[in-house]
Amino acid sequence: MKAIIPVAGAGTKLRPHTYTQPKALIPIAGKTILSFIVDQLREAGIREFIFIVGYLGEKIQDYVMQTYPDLQTHFVFQNERHGTGHAIELTKNIVGTDEVFVVLGDTICEYDVQEVVNSPYSMLGVKKVDDPRNFGVASINDQGFIDAVVEKPSIPKSNMALVGLYKIKETHFLFECLHHLFQQGIKTKGEYNLTDALDCMIKRGAKFQSFKVKSWFDCGRKETLLESNATLLKKFGGNTQYNHGYKDTIIIPPVSIAPGCNIENAIIGPHVAIGANTSIKHSIVRDSIIGSYTNLFEVVLDNSLIGSDASVKGLSRSLNIGDNTEIDFG
């Protein structure tokens, strides 16, 4: 089985951070979004990965090669983005006839990965949502099989949203349906969508079983990213305890602090993730994500997302600051 991870999106809702950093490499709970995905699949035994990259794709490639040298990896560039269906079609020659597990590059979920990988059926991950109009939606029968899927319907027939997890056994069938979409010019919201190809497969007789995810962490916007960071830190406990060794500093777990940080006269936590080689002095930080090589001095931060190589001095505010930024409130 090969894993396909599309990470070509520009991540416009997380700007200014995604001007300089791919969305998949945004830090959360001491890891990157991409690492949460890859680690889950690797633990389930998948060793071959196809990354569909585009905007800032070289950073994705460098990160994967450095972090996962043991994996067999392929990088496919989607220079023009025409939707998820177009992205998956670009992998056709690498996939061949092998089974695939497609995981969208901003999808962090809790589920039994091994059970899904070992299932004899093709499977789609779903979760009940209050308003399914912004998602792909699945109609599921009494046996747990999917009768139809529709992308962002104006009048949903179900409240079971597709979460971005697709295990597909009949890949030849998938690429036939993608080809059909292109030939007929079938688009949703102006794009060739993977959901439409899956519905084509179902209409032609393919069987997809649904599986429910326990949790689905939204990493698409600053507010939901911080909520997901807090939830994941609570679940995994962070990596810093009360006896931390930072000078005149109080740590309120859960907190994740990367190596090389210099922290003095500070109160950190709860729900804070700090990148490597960051300096924090005479400050209070809670419910925030702080990048690497960043300098915080005499600030109070709450619900803030601070990029790498940033400098913030002397003010109490809720901030959304991108990489390579210097702010001095003096």
TIGU-667617 format. One record per residue (C-alpha): x, y, z; residue number from 1; chain. Coordinates in steps of 0.02 Angstrom, whole numbers, plus 32768, in hexadecimal, padded with zeros to 4 digits. Example, Ala and Ser with C-alpha at 12.3 -4.5 7.8 and 13.67 -1.06 7.14 Angstrom:
<atoms>
+------+------+------+-----+-------+
|    u |    v |    w |   n | chain |
+------+------+------+-----+-------+
| 8267 | 7F1F | 8186 |   1 |     A |
| 82AC | 7FCB | 8165 |   2 |     A |
+------+------+------+-----+-------+
</atoms>
This chain:
<atoms>
+------+------+------+-----+-------+
|    u |    v |    w |   n | chain |
+------+------+------+-----+-------+
| 8000 | 8000 | 8000 |   1 |     A |
| 803C | 80AF | 7FD5 |   2 |     A |
| 800B | 814D | 8033 |   3 |     A |
| 7FDE | 81E9 | 7FD0 |   4 |     A |
| 7FE4 | 828F | 802C |   5 |     A |
| 7FAE | 832A | 7FCB |   6 |     A |
| 8006 | 83C3 | 8014 |   7 |     A |
| 8003 | 843C | 7F81 |   8 |     A |
| 7F87 | 84B9 | 7FCA |   9 |     A |
| 7FBA | 856C | 7FF2 |  10 |     A |
| 7F63 | 856D | 809D |  11 |     A |
| 7F1B | 861B | 8085 |  12 |     A |
| 7EB4 | 8616 | 8126 |  13 |     A |
| 7F54 | 8607 | 818C |  14 |     A |
| 7FAB | 869E | 8142 |  15 |     A |
| 8020 | 86F3 | 8168 |  16 |     A |
| 8074 | 8652 | 81A2 |  17 |     A |
| 805B | 85F7 | 80FD |  18 |     A |
| 80B2 | 867F | 8099 |  19 |     A |
| 8156 | 8632 | 80D3 |  20 |     A |
| 8127 | 8586 | 8114 |  21 |     A |
| 80BD | 84FD | 80C5 |  22 |     A |
| 801F | 84DC | 8128 |  23 |     A |
| 8052 | 8427 | 8145 |  24 |     A |
| 80EF | 8462 | 81A1 |  25 |     A |
| 8093 | 84D5 | 821A |  26 |     A |
| 80C1 | 8499 | 82CB |  27 |     A |
| 803E | 8451 | 833F |  28 |     A |
| 8056 | 83FC | 83E8 |  29 |     A |
| 8112 | 83E7 | 83CE |  30 |     A |
| 8106 | 839C | 831F |  31 |     A |
| 80D6 | 83D5 | 8271 |  32 |     A |
| 802B | 83B0 | 8227 |  33 |     A |
| 8083 | 8343 | 81A5 |  34 |     A |
| 80DF | 82DE | 822A |  35 |     A |
| 803D | 82B0 | 8282 |  36 |     A |
| 7FFF | 8268 | 81DD |  37 |     A |
| 809E | 820E | 81A7 |  38 |     A |
| 80BF | 81C5 | 8254 |  39 |     A |
| 8010 | 8179 | 825C |  40 |     A |
| 8023 | 8125 | 81B3 |  41 |     A |
| 80D5 | 80EC | 81D3 |  42 |     A |
| 80A1 | 809A | 8277 |  43 |     A |
| 801D | 8039 | 8214 |  44 |     A |
| 80A7 | 7FF2 | 81A5 |  45 |     A |
| 809E | 8063 | 810B |  46 |     A |
| 814D | 8087 | 80C9 |  47 |     A |
| 8130 | 80D7 | 801E |  48 |     A |
| 80EE | 8189 | 8016 |  49 |     A |
| 80BD | 81FA | 7F87 |  50 |     A |
| 80B8 | 82B4 | 7FB2 |  51 |     A |
| 805C | 8327 | 7F3A |  52 |     A |
| 80B2 | 83CF | 7F51 |  53 |     A |
| 80A1 | 847B | 7F04 |  54 |     A |
| 80AF | 851F | 7F61 |  55 |     A |
| 8153 | 851E | 7FC4 |  56 |     A |
| 8163 | 8466 | 7F94 |  57 |     A |
| 8220 | 8465 | 7FA8 |  58 |     A |
| 820A | 8484 | 8063 |  59 |     A |
| 8198 | 83EB | 806E |  60 |     A |
| 8216 | 8383 | 800E |  61 |     A |
| 82A9 | 83BB | 807B |  62 |     A |
| 8247 | 839B | 811B |  63 |     A |
| 8210 | 82EC | 80E9 |  64 |     A |
| 82BC | 82B8 | 80AB |  65 |     A |
| 830D | 82F4 | 814C |  66 |     A |
| 8289 | 82B4 | 81C6 |  67 |     A |
| 825D | 820D | 8172 |  68 |     A |
| 82FA | 81CB | 811B |  69 |     A |
| 82BD | 8118 | 8136 |  70 |     A |
| 8221 | 812C | 80CA |  71 |     A |
| 8211 | 8114 | 800F |  72 |     A |
| 81D2 | 81BC | 7FD3 |  73 |     A |
| 8197 | 820A | 7F30 |  74 |     A |
| 8173 | 82C2 | 7F11 |  75 |     A |
| 80F7 | 82F5 | 7E8A |  76 |     A |
| 80E8 | 83AF | 7E62 |  77 |     A |
| 803A | 83F3 | 7E42 |  78 |     A |
| 806C | 8494 | 7DED |  79 |     A |
| 7FB9 | 84C6 | 7DC3 |  80 |     A |
| 7F36 | 849D | 7E45 |  81 |     A |
| 7E95 | 845B | 7DF9 |  82 |     A |
| 7E52 | 83FE | 7E91 |  83 |     A |
| 7E71 | 835F | 7EF3 |  84 |     A |
| 7E3E | 82F1 | 7E61 |  85 |     A |
| 7EC1 | 8341 | 7DF2 |  86 |     A |
| 7F43 | 832D | 7E7D |  87 |     A |
| 7F23 | 8272 | 7E92 |  88 |     A |
| 7F25 | 8255 | 7DD5 |  89 |     A |
| 7FD9 | 8294 | 7DD1 |  90 |     A |
| 800F | 81FC | 7E38 |  91 |     A |
| 7FCC | 817B | 7DBC |  92 |     A |
| 8073 | 813E | 7D79 |  93 |     A |
| 80BD | 812B | 7E28 |  94 |     A |
| 8025 | 80D3 | 7E72 |  95 |     A |
| 8011 | 8053 | 7DE7 |  96 |     A |
| 7F94 | 7FD2 | 7E25 |  97 |     A |
| 7FC2 | 7FDB | 7EDE |  98 |     A |
| 7F45 | 8006 | 7F65 |  99 |     A |
| 7F50 | 80B8 | 7FA7 | 100 |     A |
| 7F27 | 8114 | 8047 | 101 |     A |
| 7F05 | 81CB | 801E | 102 |     A |
| 7F12 | 8243 | 80B2 | 103 |     A |
| 7EF7 | 82FC | 8093 | 104 |     A |
| 7F8C | 8360 | 80D2 | 105 |     A |
| 7F2D | 83C1 | 8158 | 106 |     A |
| 7ECF | 832B | 819F | 107 |     A |
| 7EFC | 82F7 | 8251 | 108 |     A |
| 7E82 | 8274 | 8291 | 109 |     A |
| 7E7B | 81F1 | 8319 | 110 |     A |
| 7E48 | 8147 | 82D5 | 111 |     A |
| 7E84 | 8093 | 82CC | 112 |     A |
| 7EFB | 80A2 | 8238 | 113 |     A |
| 7F2E | 7FEB | 823E | 114 |     A |
| 7E79 | 7FB2 | 8235 | 115 |     A |
| 7E5B | 801F | 819C | 116 |     A |
| 7EFA | 7FE4 | 8146 | 117 |     A |
| 7ED0 | 7F2C | 8166 | 118 |     A |
| 7E19 | 7F38 | 8130 | 119 |     A |
| 7DE9 | 7ED4 | 8095 | 120 |     A |
| 7D80 | 7F68 | 8059 | 121 |     A |
| 7DA2 | 8014 | 8015 | 122 |     A |
| 7D79 | 808D | 80A2 | 123 |     A |
| 7D4F | 8144 | 80BB | 124 |     A |
| 7D62 | 819F | 8161 | 125 |     A |
| 7CC9 | 8200 | 819F | 126 |     A |
| 7C91 | 8267 | 8233 | 127 |     A |
| 7BEA | 82B4 | 8260 | 128 |     A |
| 7BEB | 8372 | 8253 | 129 |     A |
| 7B6A | 83F9 | 8278 | 130 |     A |
| 7B75 | 844D | 81CD | 131 |     A |
| 7BB2 | 83D7 | 8142 | 132 |     A |
| 7BA0 | 8455 | 80B4 | 133 |     A |
| 7C5A | 847E | 80B5 | 134 |     A |
| 7C92 | 83C9 | 80A8 | 135 |     A |
| 7C83 | 8330 | 803D | 136 |     A |
| 7BE9 | 82D3 | 807E | 137 |     A |
| 7BCB | 8217 | 8082 | 138 |     A |
| 7B23 | 81BC | 807D | 139 |     A |
| 7B39 | 811B | 80E0 | 140 |     A |
| 7AC6 | 8083 | 80DE | 141 |     A |
| 7A98 | 8012 | 8170 | 142 |     A |
| 7B2B | 7F9D | 814D | 143 |     A |
| 7BA8 | 802C | 815C | 144 |     A |
| 7BCB | 8034 | 80A1 | 145 |     A |
| 7BC5 | 80D9 | 8043 | 146 |     A |
| 7B3D | 80F1 | 7FC2 | 147 |     A |
| 7B77 | 819B | 7F82 | 148 |     A |
| 7BEE | 822A | 7FA7 | 149 |     A |
| 7BD3 | 82E1 | 7F78 | 150 |     A |
| 7C4D | 8372 | 7F87 | 151 |     A |
| 7C0B | 840A | 7FE6 | 152 |     A |
| 7B52 | 83F1 | 7FC2 | 153 |     A |
| 7ADE | 8486 | 7FDA | 154 |     A |
| 7A59 | 840F | 801F | 155 |     A |
| 7AB6 | 837F | 8076 | 156 |     A |
| 7A5F | 82D6 | 8080 | 157 |     A |
| 7ACB | 82A6 | 8115 | 158 |     A |
| 7B31 | 82F7 | 819F | 159 |     A |
| 7BC0 | 827B | 818C | 160 |     A |
| 7C55 | 82DE | 8149 | 161 |     A |
| 7CEA | 8294 | 80EF | 162 |     A |
| 7D82 | 82BE | 815A | 163 |     A |
| 7E0A | 82A8 | 80D5 | 164 |     A |
| 7E36 | 81F0 | 80F1 | 165 |     A |
| 7E21 | 817E | 8059 | 166 |     A |
| 7E5D | 80CB | 804E | 167 |     A |
| 7E45 | 808F | 7F9B | 168 |     A |
| 7E64 | 7FDC | 7F62 | 169 |     A |
| 7E29 | 7FE8 | 7EAC | 170 |     A |
| 7EA2 | 806F | 7E73 | 171 |     A |
| 7E8D | 8043 | 7DBA | 172 |     A |
| 7DD5 | 806A | 7DD3 | 173 |     A |
| 7E01 | 810F | 7E29 | 174 |     A |
| 7E6D | 814B | 7D98 | 175 |     A |
| 7DE7 | 8116 | 7D1A | 176 |     A |
| 7D69 | 8184 | 7D75 | 177 |     A |
| 7DE4 | 8215 | 7D80 | 178 |     A |
| 7DFF | 8207 | 7CC5 | 179 |     A |
| 7D42 | 8209 | 7CAE | 180 |     A |
| 7D37 | 82AC | 7D11 | 181 |     A |
| 7DBC | 82FD | 7CA4 | 182 |     A |
| 7D6F | 82BF | 7C02 | 183 |     A |
| 7CC1 | 82FD | 7C31 | 184 |     A |
| 7CFD | 839C | 7C86 | 185 |     A |
| 7CA4 | 836D | 7D28 | 186 |     A |
| 7CD5 | 83EC | 7DAE | 187 |     A |
| 7C95 | 8422 | 7E58 | 188 |     A |
| 7CB2 | 84D8 | 7E8A | 189 |     A |
| 7D22 | 84E7 | 7DF1 | 190 |     A |
| 7D96 | 8456 | 7E1F | 191 |     A |
| 7DAB | 839E | 7DF7 | 192 |     A |
| 7D82 | 8351 | 7E9E | 193 |     A |
| 7DB4 | 82A9 | 7EE7 | 194 |     A |
| 7D05 | 829A | 7F33 | 195 |     A |
| 7CB8 | 829A | 7E84 | 196 |     A |
| 7D2E | 820F | 7E4D | 197 |     A |
| 7D00 | 81A8 | 7EE6 | 198 |     A |
| 7C47 | 81BF | 7EC1 | 199 |     A |
| 7C68 | 8187 | 7E0E | 200 |     A |
| 7CBB | 80E9 | 7E53 | 201 |     A |
| 7C26 | 80C6 | 7EC4 | 202 |     A |
| 7BAA | 80DE | 7E35 | 203 |     A |
| 7C0F | 8062 | 7DCE | 204 |     A |
| 7C0A | 7FDD | 7E56 | 205 |     A |
| 7C9E | 7FFE | 7EC9 | 206 |     A |
| 7C7B | 7FDC | 7F82 | 207 |     A |
| 7CB5 | 8056 | 8006 | 208 |     A |
| 7CA0 | 8036 | 80BF | 209 |     A |
| 7C99 | 80CA | 8135 | 210 |     A |
| 7CFD | 80D8 | 81D5 | 211 |     A |
| 7CE2 | 815C | 825B | 212 |     A |
| 7D75 | 81BE | 82A0 | 213 |     A |
| 7D7B | 81DE | 835B | 214 |     A |
| 7DBD | 8290 | 834A | 215 |     A |
| 7DDB | 8306 | 82BA | 216 |     A |
| 7E52 | 8397 | 82D9 | 217 |     A |
| 7E37 | 8432 | 8271 | 218 |     A |
| 7EDC | 8485 | 8240 | 219 |     A |
| 7E97 | 84FB | 81BE | 220 |     A |
| 7E8A | 85A0 | 821E | 221 |     A |
| 7EE7 | 85F4 | 82AD | 222 |     A |
| 7E5A | 85DD | 832C | 223 |     A |
| 7E3A | 8525 | 8305 | 224 |     A |
| 7EF5 | 8501 | 82F8 | 225 |     A |
| 7F0E | 8542 | 83A9 | 226 |     A |
| 7E7A | 84DB | 83E6 | 227 |     A |
| 7EC3 | 843F | 8395 | 228 |     A |
| 7F6E | 8467 | 83E1 | 229 |     A |
| 7F1F | 846D | 848F | 230 |     A |
| 7EBF | 83CC | 8476 | 231 |     A |
| 7F56 | 836C | 8435 | 232 |     A |
| 7FC4 | 83AD | 84C1 | 233 |     A |
| 7F42 | 8372 | 853F | 234 |     A |
| 7F3D | 82C8 | 84EB | 235 |     A |
| 7FF8 | 82AB | 84DD | 236 |     A |
| 802D | 830F | 8575 | 237 |     A |
| 80B1 | 837D | 8526 | 238 |     A |
| 8169 | 8361 | 854E | 239 |     A |
| 818B | 83DC | 85DC | 240 |     A |
| 8164 | 83C1 | 8694 | 241 |     A |
| 8170 | 842A | 8731 | 242 |     A |
| 8228 | 83FE | 8751 | 243 |     A |
| 8261 | 844A | 86AC | 244 |     A |
| 8300 | 84A9 | 86DC | 245 |     A |
| 82D6 | 8550 | 8689 | 246 |     A |
| 830D | 85E3 | 86F5 | 247 |     A |
| 8286 | 8634 | 8762 | 248 |     A |
| 8200 | 85EA | 86F2 | 249 |     A |
| 8159 | 8596 | 8716 | 250 |     A |
| 811A | 8513 | 869C | 251 |     A |
| 8061 | 84E9 | 869E | 252 |     A |
| 804A | 8446 | 863C | 253 |     A |
| 8023 | 840E | 85BB | 254 |     A |
| 80B0 | 8468 | 8561 | 255 |     A |
| 8126 | 8433 | 84D5 | 256 |     A |
| 81D0 | 8488 | 84CD | 257 |     A |
| 824B | 8459 | 8444 | 258 |     A |
| 8307 | 844B | 8465 | 259 |     A |
| 8379 | 84E2 | 8470 | 260 |     A |
| 82FE | 855C | 84BF | 261 |     A |
| 8334 | 85E2 | 853B | 262 |     A |
| 82A6 | 860B | 85B4 | 263 |     A |
| 82BA | 867D | 864B | 264 |     A |
| 8244 | 86D6 | 86C4 | 265 |     A |
| 81AB | 8696 | 8669 | 266 |     A |
| 8107 | 863D | 8681 | 267 |     A |
| 80E6 | 85C1 | 85F4 | 268 |     A |
| 8043 | 8562 | 85DD | 269 |     A |
| 7FCF | 8513 | 85D9 | 270 |     A |
| 7FBB | 84DB | 8524 | 271 |     A |
| 805A | 8527 | 84DD | 272 |     A |
| 80CB | 84DD | 8455 | 273 |     A |
| 8175 | 8530 | 843C | 274 |     A |
| 81EC | 8510 | 83AC | 275 |     A |
| 82A7 | 84F2 | 83B6 | 276 |     A |
| 8327 | 8577 | 83EB | 277 |     A |
| 82A5 | 85F6 | 8422 | 278 |     A |
| 82C8 | 8676 | 84AA | 279 |     A |
| 823F | 86AB | 8524 | 280 |     A |
| 8267 | 8724 | 85B1 | 281 |     A |
| 81FB | 8783 | 862F | 282 |     A |
| 815E | 8747 | 85D7 | 283 |     A |
| 80BB | 86E8 | 85EF | 284 |     A |
| 8082 | 8674 | 8564 | 285 |     A |
| 7FE6 | 8607 | 8563 | 286 |     A |
| 7F79 | 85B1 | 84E1 | 287 |     A |
| 7FF3 | 85DA | 8456 | 288 |     A |
| 8069 | 8593 | 83D2 | 289 |     A |
| 8115 | 85E3 | 83C6 | 290 |     A |
| 818B | 85BE | 8334 | 291 |     A |
| 8246 | 859A | 8334 | 292 |     A |
| 82D1 | 861B | 8349 | 293 |     A |
| 8252 | 8699 | 838B | 294 |     A |
| 8273 | 871C | 8412 | 295 |     A |
| 81ED | 8750 | 848F | 296 |     A |
| 8218 | 87D5 | 8511 | 297 |     A |
| 81A4 | 8824 | 8591 | 298 |     A |
| 8103 | 87EB | 853D | 299 |     A |
| 8063 | 8798 | 8574 | 300 |     A |
| 801D | 8728 | 84EB | 301 |     A |
| 7F78 | 86CB | 84EA | 302 |     A |
| 7F2B | 866E | 8456 | 303 |     A |
| 7FBA | 86A3 | 83E6 | 304 |     A |
| 800E | 8653 | 8350 | 305 |     A |
| 80C1 | 8693 | 833A | 306 |     A |
| 812C | 865C | 82A7 | 307 |     A |
| 81E7 | 8634 | 82A2 | 308 |     A |
| 8270 | 86B8 | 82A7 | 309 |     A |
| 81F6 | 8735 | 82F1 | 310 |     A |
| 8219 | 87B4 | 837A | 311 |     A |
| 8193 | 87FA | 83EE | 312 |     A |
| 81BB | 8874 | 847A | 313 |     A |
| 8158 | 88CF | 84FD | 314 |     A |
| 809C | 88BD | 84E6 | 315 |     A |
| 8008 | 8850 | 8518 | 316 |     A |
| 7FA3 | 8823 | 847F | 317 |     A |
| 7F59 | 8791 | 841E | 318 |     A |
| 7FC4 | 8786 | 8383 | 319 |     A |
| 7FCA | 872C | 82DC | 320 |     A |
| 807D | 874C | 82A3 | 321 |     A |
| 80D2 | 86F6 | 8210 | 322 |     A |
| 8185 | 86BC | 81F8 | 323 |     A |
| 8219 | 8735 | 81E9 | 324 |     A |
| 81BB | 87C0 | 8244 | 325 |     A |
| 81FC | 883C | 82C4 | 326 |     A |
| 8184 | 889D | 8334 | 327 |     A |
| 81C0 | 8916 | 83B9 | 328 |     A |
| 8132 | 896B | 8418 | 329 |     A |
| 81B8 | 89C8 | 847F | 330 |     A |
+------+------+------+-----+-------+
</atoms>
